[in-house]
Amino acid sequence: MSTPSLDTSTAVPTRPPAGVDFGHRTFVLRGARFGLRWRARTLVVVTVLAALTAAVTTWALASGTYPLTPAQVWAALMDSPDAGFARIVVVEWRLPRALAAVVFGAALGVAGAVFQSLTRNPLASPDIIGFSTGAYTGALIVIILTGGSYLQVAGGALVGGIATAAMVYLLAWRRGVQGFRLIIVGIAISAVLGSFNTWLMLTADLEVAMSAAVWGAGTLSGSTWEHVAIGGAGVAVLLAAMAFLAPGLRQLELGDDAAMATGARAEPVRLAVIVIGVALTATVTAAAGPITFVALAAPQIARRVARTPGVTLVPAACTGALLLAASDLIAQHLLPVTLPVGLITVIIGGGYLVWLIVHEIRRRA
């Protein structure tokens, strides 16, 4: 399945062969220059995931020390004259964090899908192979040395993530990059960077170290409209670039020889999608810290729910948005104490990782 692009053409169902159920029916989006094929089940799954994300977001906007009804939330969002104080609560206080959860969750879902597709391994994600840790290292250096602004921290995270990706890529290169080797090298680099990050925290001033430690757990509590605007714009540009490269990524899933036989330039495409995946991870890390396991779990959950033969980007983005929005709701309102959202994703993702490892062992036994 190709990743969708902005297209105003109509959807035309194609007639499936006899005996094929509705889940295998495909829809074709025809335009002047683009033609996209969607499985009906994928369309349904994406629609349901989007609806669930909207419901969770509405719940988050209505919850808090000043509880609201869904009608009041809707009135505040529509800037109704009757909204009153509810508009300040919803639009100024709660909406930036809720939107950040959706946007950053989608970014992590796509980043995870990129690396799992490249390596053809369900364990590959930016937080497992060290790219998230590298972005955290770059951001941490900026915070400790300069106490930088959001843009400075974002730049440090991007530089750290790309530098880590380059190091992993070069160390894993042996006449090409093999997925399992990339994961092993990434885990080793992540361990080294984790130790370096600990040393940075121990040698920093106490106040800076404490604020960096809270941020390093992964939190959306400091999300503002600036974070949403800048981070959302960056994520939108990167997703558009990823949509352009998606056909080449799908060809790489067939293997380098098959991809080159069909006209794809394997290494340039691989390098470009790695840069985009790292940039998506760095954007989230700069705004909210290293939020782990969303990028690992979202693509595989989406693949199993949509029953697609491989990892697909749009369902992964929708699943990531739902996972992070739900995790932030739990972290804020459904526990006795408020926790950083990164702790919730670690619990959920850790359980998923254990299940995935057991499932892979049983499948190969």
Secondary structure, 3 states (H helix, E strand, C coil): CCCCCCCCCCEEECCCCCCCCHHHCEEEEECCCCEEEEEHHHHHHHHHHHHHHHHHHHHHHHCCCCCCCHHHHHHHHCCCCCCCHHHHHHHHHHHHHHHHHHHHHHHHHHHHHHHHHHHCCCCCCCCCCCHHHHHHHHHHHHHHHHCCCHHHHHHHHHHHHHHHHHHHHHHHECCCECHHHHHHHHHHHHHHHHHHHHHHHHHCCHHHHHHHHHHHCCCCCCCCHHHHHHHHHHHHHHHHHHHHHHHHHHHHCCCHHHHHHCCCCHHHHHHHHHHHHHHHHHHHHHHHCCCCCHHHHHHHHHHHHHCCCCCCHHHHHHHHHHHHHHHHHHHHHCCCCCCCHHHHHHHHHHHHHHHHHHHHHHHHC
